[in-house]
Amino acid sequence: MKIDKDEILKNYCYTELVYGRINKKLKADFSKEESEALIKKVLKETELEFYEKIGKNFYISNPQHNLKITINSNTFRVITVDRIIK
């Protein structure tokens, strides 16, 4: 199955709960705007080869930022952001 990066970039969105989850997982204290800017930057900079779909989610791994973003493939909602374990 081909992943459409442009469709993901155009449609991804957030729920209120995800901001707290991002801060908890990354051990950070980002504002909503900072979280959104980080996710936008990582999604744009990540090459398509690092986008994968497993089950109902997209997983976008960016080694440069050491982050993996999980996005629901049906709603395009950001589910969580994790550090990549090295």
PDB file with one MODEL, atoms N, CA, C and O in Angstrom:
MODEL        1
ATOM      1  N   MET A   1       0.824  -1.184   0.000  1.00  0.00           N
ATOM      2  CA  MET A   1       0.000   0.000   0.000  1.00  0.00           C
ATOM      3  C   MET A   1       0.873   1.255   0.000  1.00  0.00           C
ATOM      4  O   MET A   1       1.821   1.361   0.778  1.00  0.00           O
ATOM      5  N   LYS A   2       0.550   2.189  -0.867  1.00  0.00           N
ATOM      6  CA  LYS A   2       1.316   3.424  -0.965  1.00  0.00           C
ATOM      7  C   LYS A   2       0.803   4.430   0.072  1.00  0.00           C
ATOM      8  O   LYS A   2      -0.402   4.621   0.232  1.00  0.00           O
ATOM      9  N   ILE A   3       1.736   5.058   0.760  1.00  0.00           N
ATOM     10  CA  ILE A   3       1.383   6.083   1.744  1.00  0.00           C
ATOM     11  C   ILE A   3       1.468   7.448   1.064  1.00  0.00           C
ATOM     12  O   ILE A   3       2.450   7.752   0.386  1.00  0.00           O
ATOM     13  N   ASP A   4       0.439   8.259   1.249  1.00  0.00           N
ATOM     14  CA  ASP A   4       0.395   9.598   0.670  1.00  0.00           C
ATOM     15  C   ASP A   4       0.806  10.614   1.738  1.00  0.00           C
ATOM     16  O   ASP A   4      -0.011  11.049   2.549  1.00  0.00           O
ATOM     17  N   LYS A   5       2.079  10.977   1.720  1.00  0.00           N
ATOM     18  CA  LYS A   5       2.611  11.920   2.718  1.00  0.00           C
ATOM     19  C   LYS A   5       1.876  13.252   2.662  1.00  0.00           C
ATOM     20  O   LYS A   5       1.584  13.840   3.703  1.00  0.00           O
ATOM     21  N   ASP A   6       1.571  13.739   1.453  1.00  0.00           N
ATOM     22  CA  ASP A   6       0.861  15.017   1.313  1.00  0.00           C
ATOM     23  C   ASP A   6      -0.506  14.975   1.975  1.00  0.00           C
ATOM     24  O   ASP A   6      -0.934  15.950   2.592  1.00  0.00           O
ATOM     25  N   GLU A   7      -1.197  13.837   1.844  1.00  0.00           N
ATOM     26  CA  GLU A   7      -2.516  13.705   2.478  1.00  0.00           C
ATOM     27  C   GLU A   7      -2.382  13.765   3.998  1.00  0.00           C
ATOM     28  O   GLU A   7      -3.200  14.394   4.670  1.00  0.00           O
ATOM     29  N   ILE A   8      -1.371  13.122   4.531  1.00  0.00           N
ATOM     30  CA  ILE A   8      -1.128  13.162   5.980  1.00  0.00           C
ATOM     31  C   ILE A   8      -0.825  14.597   6.416  1.00  0.00           C
ATOM     32  O   ILE A   8      -1.390  15.078   7.398  1.00  0.00           O
ATOM     33  N   LEU A   9       0.063  15.280   5.692  1.00  0.00           N
ATOM     34  CA  LEU A   9       0.433  16.660   6.043  1.00  0.00           C
ATOM     35  C   LEU A   9      -0.762  17.600   5.976  1.00  0.00           C
ATOM     36  O   LEU A   9      -0.849  18.547   6.757  1.00  0.00           O
ATOM     37  N   LYS A  10      -1.675  17.351   5.057  1.00  0.00           N
ATOM     38  CA  LYS A  10      -2.827  18.225   4.873  1.00  0.00           C
ATOM     39  C   LYS A  10      -3.904  17.969   5.931  1.00  0.00           C
ATOM     40  O   LYS A  10      -4.640  18.889   6.287  1.00  0.00           O
ATOM     41  N   ASN A  11      -4.010  16.730   6.441  1.00  0.00           N
ATOM     42  CA  ASN A  11      -5.154  16.351   7.267  1.00  0.00           C
ATOM     43  C   ASN A  11      -4.867  16.060   8.734  1.00  0.00           C
ATOM     44  O   ASN A  11      -5.806  15.922   9.518  1.00  0.00           O
ATOM     45  N   TYR A  12      -3.594  15.961   9.132  1.00  0.00           N
ATOM     46  CA  TYR A  12      -3.343  15.577  10.527  1.00  0.00           C
ATOM     47  C   TYR A  12      -3.907  16.640  11.465  1.00  0.00           C
ATOM     48  O   TYR A  12      -3.945  17.826  11.137  1.00  0.00           O
ATOM     49  N   CYS A  13      -4.345  16.183  12.647  1.00  0.00           N
ATOM     50  CA  CYS A  13      -4.969  17.080  13.619  1.00  0.00           C
ATOM     51  C   CYS A  13      -4.695  16.563  15.029  1.00  0.00           C
ATOM     52  O   CYS A  13      -4.023  15.548  15.211  1.00  0.00           O
ATOM     53  N   TYR A  14      -5.221  17.269  16.012  1.00  0.00           N
ATOM     54  CA  TYR A  14      -4.930  16.967  17.414  1.00  0.00           C
ATOM     55  C   TYR A  14      -6.217  16.872  18.222  1.00  0.00           C
ATOM     56  O   TYR A  14      -7.245  17.441  17.855  1.00  0.00           O
ATOM     57  N   THR A  15      -6.138  16.141  19.329  1.00  0.00           N
ATOM     58  CA  THR A  15      -7.183  16.215  20.346  1.00  0.00           C
ATOM     59  C   THR A  15      -6.554  16.928  21.540  1.00  0.00           C
ATOM     60  O   THR A  15      -5.331  17.038  21.630  1.00  0.00           O
ATOM     61  N   GLU A  16      -7.380  17.403  22.437  1.00  0.00           N
ATOM     62  CA  GLU A  16      -6.847  18.087  23.619  1.00  0.00           C
ATOM     63  C   GLU A  16      -5.928  17.170  24.433  1.00  0.00           C
ATOM     64  O   GLU A  16      -4.930  17.628  24.990  1.00  0.00           O
ATOM     65  N   LEU A  17      -6.258  15.896  24.499  1.00  0.00           N
ATOM     66  CA  LEU A  17      -5.485  14.963  25.331  1.00  0.00           C
ATOM     67  C   LEU A  17      -4.062  14.744  24.832  1.00  0.00           C
ATOM     68  O   LEU A  17      -3.168  14.436  25.620  1.00  0.00           O
ATOM     69  N   VAL A  18      -3.848  14.900  23.538  1.00  0.00           N
ATOM     70  CA  VAL A  18      -2.547  14.536  22.990  1.00  0.00           C
ATOM     71  C   VAL A  18      -1.430  15.467  23.469  1.00  0.00           C
ATOM     72  O   VAL A  18      -0.282  15.035  23.574  1.00  0.00           O
ATOM     73  N   TYR A  19      -1.736  16.721  23.759  1.00  0.00           N
ATOM     74  CA  TYR A  19      -0.682  17.652  24.191  1.00  0.00           C
ATOM     75  C   TYR A  19      -0.036  17.195  25.498  1.00  0.00           C
ATOM     76  O   TYR A  19       1.187  17.226  25.635  1.00  0.00           O
ATOM     77  N   GLY A  20      -0.848  16.777  26.441  1.00  0.00           N
ATOM     78  CA  GLY A  20      -0.318  16.262  27.698  1.00  0.00           C
ATOM     79  C   GLY A  20       0.459  14.978  27.496  1.00  0.00           C
ATOM     80  O   GLY A  20       1.494  14.758  28.125  1.00  0.00           O
ATOM     81  N   ARG A  21      -0.048  14.136  26.615  1.00  0.00           N
ATOM     82  CA  ARG A  21       0.624  12.862  26.328  1.00  0.00           C
ATOM     83  C   ARG A  21       1.999  13.111  25.711  1.00  0.00           C
ATOM     84  O   ARG A  21       2.968  12.438  26.062  1.00  0.00           O
ATOM     85  N   ILE A  22       2.085  14.073  24.796  1.00  0.00           N
ATOM     86  CA  ILE A  22       3.370  14.397  24.169  1.00  0.00           C
ATOM     87  C   ILE A  22       4.363  14.865  25.231  1.00  0.00           C
ATOM     88  O   ILE A  22       5.502  14.397  25.267  1.00  0.00           O
ATOM     89  N   ASN A  23       3.938  15.780  26.089  1.00  0.00           N
ATOM     90  CA  ASN A  23       4.833  16.276  27.138  1.00  0.00           C
ATOM     91  C   ASN A  23       5.268  15.167  28.083  1.00  0.00           C
ATOM     92  O   ASN A  23       6.428  15.112  28.493  1.00  0.00           O
ATOM     93  N   LYS A  24       4.338  14.283  28.426  1.00  0.00           N
ATOM     94  CA  LYS A  24       4.665  13.182  29.328  1.00  0.00           C
ATOM     95  C   LYS A  24       5.674  12.238  28.682  1.00  0.00           C
ATOM     96  O   LYS A  24       6.675  11.875  29.300  1.00  0.00           O
ATOM     97  N   LYS A  25       5.406  11.840  27.433  1.00  0.00           N
ATOM     98  CA  LYS A  25       6.293  10.890  26.754  1.00  0.00           C
ATOM     99  C   LYS A  25       7.680  11.466  26.494  1.00  0.00           C
ATOM    100  O   LYS A  25       8.680  10.754  26.591  1.00  0.00           O
ATOM    101  N   LEU A  26       7.740  12.764  26.160  1.00  0.00           N
ATOM    102  CA  LEU A  26       9.026  13.380  25.847  1.00  0.00           C
ATOM    103  C   LEU A  26       9.678  14.031  27.061  1.00  0.00           C
ATOM    104  O   LEU A  26      10.764  14.603  26.968  1.00  0.00           O
ATOM    105  N   LYS A  27       8.994  13.934  28.203  1.00  0.00           N
ATOM    106  CA  LYS A  27       9.488  14.576  29.430  1.00  0.00           C
ATOM    107  C   LYS A  27       9.794  16.047  29.147  1.00  0.00           C
ATOM    108  O   LYS A  27      10.888  16.544  29.417  1.00  0.00           O
ATOM    109  N   ALA A  28       8.785  16.723  28.591  1.00  0.00           N
ATOM    110  CA  ALA A  28       8.940  18.124  28.184  1.00  0.00           C
ATOM    111  C   ALA A  28       7.799  18.947  28.765  1.00  0.00           C
ATOM    112  O   ALA A  28       6.909  18.422  29.433  1.00  0.00           O
ATOM    113  N   ASP A  29       7.843  20.239  28.498  1.00  0.00           N
ATOM    114  CA  ASP A  29       6.785  21.142  28.944  1.00  0.00           C
ATOM    115  C   ASP A  29       6.449  22.098  27.793  1.00  0.00           C
ATOM    116  O   ASP A  29       6.494  23.319  27.946  1.00  0.00           O
ATOM    117  N   PHE A  30       6.112  21.509  26.633  1.00  0.00           N
ATOM    118  CA  PHE A  30       5.796  22.306  25.453  1.00  0.00           C
ATOM    119  C   PHE A  30       4.410  22.918  25.567  1.00  0.00           C
ATOM    120  O   PHE A  30       3.494  22.317  26.128  1.00  0.00           O
ATOM    121  N   SER A  31       4.271  24.117  25.030  1.00  0.00           N
ATOM    122  CA  SER A  31       2.940  24.700  24.865  1.00  0.00           C
ATOM    123  C   SER A  31       2.274  23.977  23.685  1.00  0.00           C
ATOM    124  O   SER A  31       2.932  23.230  22.961  1.00  0.00           O
ATOM    125  N   LYS A  32       0.982  24.199  23.499  1.00  0.00           N
ATOM    126  CA  LYS A  32       0.302  23.604  22.340  1.00  0.00           C
ATOM    127  C   LYS A  32       0.994  24.011  21.049  1.00  0.00           C
ATOM    128  O   LYS A  32       1.211  23.185  20.161  1.00  0.00           O
ATOM    129  N   GLU A  33       1.339  25.286  20.953  1.00  0.00           N
ATOM    130  CA  GLU A  33       1.978  25.798  19.736  1.00  0.00           C
ATOM    131  C   GLU A  33       3.334  25.141  19.500  1.00  0.00           C
ATOM    132  O   GLU A  33       3.685  24.819  18.365  1.00  0.00           O
ATOM    133  N   GLU A  34       4.094  24.943  20.575  1.00  0.00           N
ATOM    134  CA  GLU A  34       5.409  24.303  20.439  1.00  0.00           C
ATOM    135  C   GLU A  34       5.260  22.845  20.013  1.00  0.00           C
ATOM    136  O   GLU A  34       6.022  22.362  19.176  1.00  0.00           O
ATOM    137  N   SER A  35       4.284  22.145  20.585  1.00  0.00           N
ATOM    138  CA  SER A  35       4.038  20.747  20.194  1.00  0.00           C
ATOM    139  C   SER A  35       3.656  20.673  18.724  1.00  0.00           C
ATOM    140  O   SER A  35       4.172  19.835  17.984  1.00  0.00           O
ATOM    141  N   GLU A  36       2.747  21.553  18.300  1.00  0.00           N
ATOM    142  CA  GLU A  36       2.295  21.550  16.911  1.00  0.00           C
ATOM    143  C   GLU A  36       3.430  21.896  15.950  1.00  0.00           C
ATOM    144  O   GLU A  36       3.540  21.297  14.879  1.00  0.00           O
ATOM    145  N   ALA A  37       4.269  22.851  16.323  1.00  0.00           N
ATOM    146  CA  ALA A  37       5.401  23.240  15.476  1.00  0.00           C
ATOM    147  C   ALA A  37       6.395  22.090  15.343  1.00  0.00           C
ATOM    148  O   ALA A  37       6.917  21.842  14.255  1.00  0.00           O
ATOM    149  N   LEU A  38       6.659  21.386  16.446  1.00  0.00           N
ATOM    150  CA  LEU A  38       7.575  20.249  16.423  1.00  0.00           C
ATOM    151  C   LEU A  38       7.039  19.151  15.514  1.00  0.00           C
ATOM    152  O   LEU A  38       7.778  18.617  14.686  1.00  0.00           O
ATOM    153  N   ILE A  39       5.770  18.811  15.657  1.00  0.00           N
ATOM    154  CA  ILE A  39       5.179  17.748  14.846  1.00  0.00           C
ATOM    155  C   ILE A  39       5.187  18.136  13.371  1.00  0.00           C
ATOM    156  O   ILE A  39       5.534  17.322  12.515  1.00  0.00           O
ATOM    157  N   LYS A  40       4.809  19.359  13.077  1.00  0.00           N
ATOM    158  CA  LYS A  40       4.795  19.824  11.683  1.00  0.00           C
ATOM    159  C   LYS A  40       6.190  19.724  11.078  1.00  0.00           C
ATOM    160  O   LYS A  40       6.352  19.243   9.957  1.00  0.00           O
ATOM    161  N   LYS A  41       7.193  20.179  11.819  1.00  0.00           N
ATOM    162  CA  LYS A  41       8.580  20.151  11.346  1.00  0.00           C
ATOM    163  C   LYS A  41       9.030  18.710  11.078  1.00  0.00           C
ATOM    164  O   LYS A  41       9.601  18.422  10.026  1.00  0.00           O
ATOM    165  N   VAL A  42       8.774  17.815  12.025  1.00  0.00           N
ATOM    166  CA  VAL A  42       9.204  16.426  11.873  1.00  0.00           C
ATOM    167  C   VAL A  42       8.483  15.755  10.696  1.00  0.00           C
ATOM    168  O   VAL A  42       9.112  15.051   9.906  1.00  0.00           O
ATOM    169  N   LEU A  43       7.172  15.971  10.579  1.00  0.00           N
ATOM    170  CA  LEU A  43       6.427  15.356   9.476  1.00  0.00           C
ATOM    171  C   LEU A  43       6.940  15.844   8.121  1.00  0.00           C
ATOM    172  O   LEU A  43       7.091  15.051   7.192  1.00  0.00           O
ATOM    173  N   LYS A  44       7.207  17.140   8.009  1.00  0.00           N
ATOM    174  CA  LYS A  44       7.687  17.692   6.739  1.00  0.00           C
ATOM    175  C   LYS A  44       9.093  17.205   6.401  1.00  0.00           C
ATOM    176  O   LYS A  44       9.387  16.893   5.247  1.00  0.00           O
ATOM    177  N   GLU A  45       9.961  17.142   7.412  1.00  0.00           N
ATOM    178  CA  GLU A  45      11.365  16.808   7.166  1.00  0.00           C
ATOM    179  C   GLU A  45      11.609  15.314   6.984  1.00  0.00           C
ATOM    180  O   GLU A  45      12.645  14.922   6.447  1.00  0.00           O
ATOM    181  N   THR A  46      10.682  14.482   7.418  1.00  0.00           N
ATOM    182  CA  THR A  46      10.883  13.038   7.355  1.00  0.00           C
ATOM    183  C   THR A  46      10.644  12.529   5.939  1.00  0.00           C
ATOM    184  O   THR A  46       9.620  12.827   5.324  1.00  0.00           O
ATOM    185  N   GLU A  47      11.596  11.763   5.434  1.00  0.00           N
ATOM    186  CA  GLU A  47      11.479  11.176   4.095  1.00  0.00           C
ATOM    187  C   GLU A  47      10.370  10.119   4.094  1.00  0.00           C
ATOM    188  O   GLU A  47      10.101   9.479   5.110  1.00  0.00           O
ATOM    189  N   LEU A  48       9.740   9.955   2.936  1.00  0.00           N
ATOM    190  CA  LEU A  48       8.630   9.004   2.800  1.00  0.00           C
ATOM    191  C   LEU A  48       9.021   7.585   3.214  1.00  0.00           C
ATOM    192  O   LEU A  48       8.180   6.837   3.712  1.00  0.00           O
ATOM    193  N   GLU A  49      10.269   7.210   3.017  1.00  0.00           N
ATOM    194  CA  GLU A  49      10.705   5.861   3.374  1.00  0.00           C
ATOM    195  C   GLU A  49      10.571   5.584   4.879  1.00  0.00           C
ATOM    196  O   GLU A  49      10.542   4.425   5.293  1.00  0.00           O
ATOM    197  N   PHE A  50      10.489   6.637   5.691  1.00  0.00           N
ATOM    198  CA  PHE A  50      10.352   6.475   7.137  1.00  0.00           C
ATOM    199  C   PHE A  50       8.894   6.563   7.601  1.00  0.00           C
ATOM    200  O   PHE A  50       8.619   6.577   8.800  1.00  0.00           O
ATOM    201  N   TYR A  51       7.973   6.623   6.651  1.00  0.00           N
ATOM    202  CA  TYR A  51       6.540   6.567   6.932  1.00  0.00           C
ATOM    203  C   TYR A  51       6.114   5.118   6.732  1.00  0.00           C
ATOM    204  O   TYR A  51       6.402   4.528   5.691  1.00  0.00           O
ATOM    205  N   GLU A  52       5.430   4.537   7.717  1.00  0.00           N
ATOM    206  CA  GLU A  52       4.904   3.190   7.513  1.00  0.00           C
ATOM    207  C   GLU A  52       3.520   3.072   8.116  1.00  0.00           C
ATOM    208  O   GLU A  52       3.180   3.766   9.074  1.00  0.00           O
ATOM    209  N   LYS A  53       2.729   2.186   7.541  1.00  0.00           N
ATOM    210  CA  LYS A  53       1.382   1.942   8.045  1.00  0.00           C
ATOM    211  C   LYS A  53       1.344   0.534   8.585  1.00  0.00           C
ATOM    212  O   LYS A  53       1.631  -0.425   7.869  1.00  0.00           O
ATOM    213  N   ILE A  54       0.989   0.410   9.851  1.00  0.00           N
ATOM    214  CA  ILE A  54       0.834  -0.894  10.492  1.00  0.00           C
ATOM    215  C   ILE A  54      -0.537  -0.886  11.137  1.00  0.00           C
ATOM    216  O   ILE A  54      -0.812  -0.059  12.006  1.00  0.00           O
ATOM    217  N   GLY A  55      -1.395  -1.796  10.722  1.00  0.00           N
ATOM    218  CA  GLY A  55      -2.750  -1.827  11.251  1.00  0.00           C
ATOM    219  C   GLY A  55      -3.471  -0.545  10.893  1.00  0.00           C
ATOM    220  O   GLY A  55      -3.514  -0.147   9.730  1.00  0.00           O
ATOM    221  N   LYS A  56      -4.042   0.105  11.913  1.00  0.00           N
ATOM    222  CA  LYS A  56      -4.808   1.324  11.647  1.00  0.00           C
ATOM    223  C   LYS A  56      -4.012   2.602  11.886  1.00  0.00           C
ATOM    224  O   LYS A  56      -4.590   3.689  11.908  1.00  0.00           O
ATOM    225  N   ASN A  57      -2.714   2.494  12.062  1.00  0.00           N
ATOM    226  CA  ASN A  57      -1.901   3.671  12.356  1.00  0.00           C
ATOM    227  C   ASN A  57      -0.772   3.874  11.357  1.00  0.00           C
ATOM    228  O   ASN A  57      -0.255   2.934  10.754  1.00  0.00           O
ATOM    229  N   PHE A  58      -0.410   5.153  11.209  1.00  0.00           N
ATOM    230  CA  PHE A  58       0.822   5.517  10.516  1.00  0.00           C
ATOM    231  C   PHE A  58       1.881   5.739  11.583  1.00  0.00           C
ATOM    232  O   PHE A  58       1.602   6.312  12.636  1.00  0.00           O
ATOM    233  N   TYR A  59       3.096   5.283  11.306  1.00  0.00           N
ATOM    234  CA  TYR A  59       4.231   5.516  12.192  1.00  0.00           C
ATOM    235  C   TYR A  59       5.276   6.263  11.384  1.00  0.00           C
ATOM    236  O   TYR A  59       5.751   5.771  10.360  1.00  0.00           O
ATOM    237  N   ILE A  60       5.631   7.449  11.846  1.00  0.00           N
ATOM    238  CA  ILE A  60       6.601   8.280  11.148  1.00  0.00           C
ATOM    239  C   ILE A  60       7.823   8.390  12.048  1.00  0.00           C
ATOM    240  O   ILE A  60       7.768   9.007  13.112  1.00  0.00           O
ATOM    241  N   SER A  61       8.934   7.782  11.612  1.00  0.00           N
ATOM    242  CA  SER A  61      10.158   7.762  12.420  1.00  0.00           C
ATOM    243  C   SER A  61      11.176   8.712  11.828  1.00  0.00           C
ATOM    244  O   SER A  61      11.470   8.655  10.634  1.00  0.00           O
ATOM    245  N   ASN A  62      11.717   9.589  12.669  1.00  0.00           N
ATOM    246  CA  ASN A  62      12.710  10.544  12.211  1.00  0.00           C
ATOM    247  C   ASN A  62      13.967  10.404  13.064  1.00  0.00           C
ATOM    248  O   ASN A  62      14.018  10.896  14.191  1.00  0.00           O
ATOM    249  N   PRO A  63      14.988   9.725  12.518  1.00  0.00           N
ATOM    250  CA  PRO A  63      16.222   9.507  13.291  1.00  0.00           C
ATOM    251  C   PRO A  63      16.945  10.800  13.671  1.00  0.00           C
ATOM    252  O   PRO A  63      17.557  10.869  14.737  1.00  0.00           O
ATOM    253  N   GLN A  64      16.885  11.831  12.812  1.00  0.00           N
ATOM    254  CA  GLN A  64      17.572  13.091  13.114  1.00  0.00           C
ATOM    255  C   GLN A  64      17.005  13.747  14.371  1.00  0.00           C
ATOM    256  O   GLN A  64      17.751  14.293  15.184  1.00  0.00           O
ATOM    257  N   HIS A  65      15.689  13.690  14.523  1.00  0.00           N
ATOM    258  CA  HIS A  65      15.046  14.281  15.698  1.00  0.00           C
ATOM    259  C   HIS A  65      14.861  13.260  16.823  1.00  0.00           C
ATOM    260  O   HIS A  65      14.441  13.610  17.926  1.00  0.00           O
ATOM    261  N   ASN A  66      15.179  11.992  16.531  1.00  0.00           N
ATOM    262  CA  ASN A  66      15.029  10.908  17.497  1.00  0.00           C
ATOM    263  C   ASN A  66      13.575  10.783  17.976  1.00  0.00           C
ATOM    264  O   ASN A  66      13.320  10.546  19.157  1.00  0.00           O
ATOM    265  N   LEU A  67      12.617  10.948  17.031  1.00  0.00           N
ATOM    266  CA  LEU A  67      11.197  10.894  17.370  1.00  0.00           C
ATOM    267  C   LEU A  67      10.433   9.958  16.455  1.00  0.00           C
ATOM    268  O   LEU A  67      10.770   9.784  15.284  1.00  0.00           O
ATOM    269  N   LYS A  68       9.392   9.358  17.022  1.00  0.00           N
ATOM    270  CA  LYS A  68       8.442   8.569  16.237  1.00  0.00           C
ATOM    271  C   LYS A  68       7.051   9.103  16.546  1.00  0.00           C
ATOM    272  O   LYS A  68       6.631   9.143  17.703  1.00  0.00           O
ATOM    273  N   ILE A  69       6.341   9.514  15.496  1.00  0.00           N
ATOM    274  CA  ILE A  69       4.998  10.060  15.638  1.00  0.00           C
ATOM    275  C   ILE A  69       4.000   8.989  15.197  1.00  0.00           C
ATOM    276  O   ILE A  69       4.173   8.363  14.151  1.00  0.00           O
ATOM    277  N   THR A  70       2.964   8.785  15.994  1.00  0.00           N
ATOM    278  CA  THR A  70       1.903   7.837  15.651  1.00  0.00           C
ATOM    279  C   THR A  70       0.651   8.628  15.301  1.00  0.00           C
ATOM    280  O   THR A  70       0.205   9.484  16.066  1.00  0.00           O
ATOM    281  N   ILE A  71       0.084   8.325  14.115  1.00  0.00           N
ATOM    282  CA  ILE A  71      -1.105   9.015  13.628  1.00  0.00           C
ATOM    283  C   ILE A  71      -2.135   7.979  13.199  1.00  0.00           C
ATOM    284  O   ILE A  71      -1.801   7.022  12.500  1.00  0.00           O
ATOM    285  N   ASN A  72      -3.385   8.164  13.615  1.00  0.00           N
ATOM    286  CA  ASN A  72      -4.472   7.270  13.214  1.00  0.00           C
ATOM    287  C   ASN A  72      -4.701   7.432  11.716  1.00  0.00           C
ATOM    288  O   ASN A  72      -4.836   8.555  11.229  1.00  0.00           O
ATOM    289  N   SER A  73      -4.746   6.320  10.977  1.00  0.00           N
ATOM    290  CA  SER A  73      -4.849   6.397   9.519  1.00  0.00           C
ATOM    291  C   SER A  73      -6.261   6.708   9.027  1.00  0.00           C
ATOM    292  O   SER A  73      -6.440   7.068   7.864  1.00  0.00           O
ATOM    293  N   ASN A  74      -7.260   6.576   9.891  1.00  0.00           N
ATOM    294  CA  ASN A  74      -8.631   6.899   9.489  1.00  0.00           C
ATOM    295  C   ASN A  74      -8.986   8.351   9.773  1.00  0.00           C
ATOM    296  O   ASN A  74      -9.590   9.021   8.935  1.00  0.00           O
ATOM    297  N   THR A  75      -8.610   8.843  10.958  1.00  0.00           N
ATOM    298  CA  THR A  75      -8.988  10.197  11.380  1.00  0.00           C
ATOM    299  C   THR A  75      -7.842  11.200  11.207  1.00  0.00           C
ATOM    300  O   THR A  75      -8.060  12.409  11.274  1.00  0.00           O
ATOM    301  N   PHE A  76      -6.634  10.704  10.988  1.00  0.00           N
ATOM    302  CA  PHE A  76      -5.418  11.523  10.885  1.00  0.00           C
ATOM    303  C   PHE A  76      -5.107  12.258  12.187  1.00  0.00           C
ATOM    304  O   PHE A  76      -4.386  13.256  12.179  1.00  0.00           O
ATOM    305  N   ARG A  77      -5.645  11.772  13.301  1.00  0.00           N
ATOM    306  CA  ARG A  77      -5.335  12.385  14.593  1.00  0.00           C
ATOM    307  C   ARG A  77      -3.979  11.906  15.077  1.00  0.00           C
ATOM    308  O   ARG A  77      -3.644  10.726  14.972  1.00  0.00           O
ATOM    309  N   VAL A  78      -3.207  12.841  15.608  1.00  0.00           N
ATOM    310  CA  VAL A  78      -1.936  12.488  16.231  1.00  0.00           C
ATOM    311  C   VAL A  78      -2.269  11.757  17.527  1.00  0.00           C
ATOM    312  O   VAL A  78      -3.001  12.273  18.371  1.00  0.00           O
ATOM    313  N   ILE A  79      -1.732  10.566  17.674  1.00  0.00           N
ATOM    314  CA  ILE A  79      -2.013   9.759  18.865  1.00  0.00           C
ATOM    315  C   ILE A  79      -0.949   9.997  19.934  1.00  0.00           C
ATOM    316  O   ILE A  79      -1.264  10.231  21.101  1.00  0.00           O
ATOM    317  N   THR A  80       0.313   9.935  19.515  1.00  0.00           N
ATOM    318  CA  THR A  80       1.398  10.147  20.476  1.00  0.00           C
ATOM    319  C   THR A  80       2.701  10.412  19.742  1.00  0.00           C
ATOM    320  O   THR A  80       2.801  10.241  18.527  1.00  0.00           O
ATOM    321  N   VAL A  81       3.693  10.833  20.508  1.00  0.00           N
ATOM    322  CA  VAL A  81       5.048  11.037  20.014  1.00  0.00           C
ATOM    323  C   VAL A  81       5.974  10.352  21.003  1.00  0.00           C
ATOM    324  O   VAL A  81       5.876  10.566  22.212  1.00  0.00           O
ATOM    325  N   ASP A  82       6.872   9.529  20.481  1.00  0.00           N
ATOM    326  CA  ASP A  82       7.811   8.810  21.341  1.00  0.00           C
ATOM    327  C   ASP A  82       9.236   9.100  20.926  1.00  0.00           C
ATOM    328  O   ASP A  82       9.503   9.441  19.773  1.00  0.00           O
ATOM    329  N   ARG A  83      10.153   8.963  21.876  1.00  0.00           N
ATOM    330  CA  ARG A  83      11.578   8.971  21.529  1.00  0.00           C
ATOM    331  C   ARG A  83      11.888   7.622  20.901  1.00  0.00           C
ATOM    332  O   ARG A  83      11.332   6.597  21.296  1.00  0.00           O
ATOM    333  N   ILE A  84      12.774   7.633  19.928  1.00  0.00           N
ATOM    334  CA  ILE A  84      13.217   6.379  19.326  1.00  0.00           C
ATOM    335  C   ILE A  84      14.259   5.783  20.252  1.00  0.00           C
ATOM    336  O   ILE A  84      15.220   6.450  20.635  1.00  0.00           O
ATOM    337  N   ILE A  85      14.062   4.536  20.604  1.00  0.00           N
ATOM    338  CA  ILE A  85      15.009   3.843  21.490  1.00  0.00           C
ATOM    339  C   ILE A  85      16.201   3.408  20.638  1.00  0.00           C
ATOM    340  O   ILE A  85      16.050   2.696  19.644  1.00  0.00           O
ATOM    341  N   LYS A  86      17.377   3.849  21.048  1.00  0.00           N
ATOM    342  CA  LYS A  86      18.590   3.509  20.265  1.00  0.00           C
ATOM    343  C   LYS A  86      19.300   2.337  20.874  1.00  0.00           C
ATOM    344  O   LYS A  86      20.333   1.906  20.361  1.00  0.00           O
TER     345      LYS A  86
ENDMDL
END
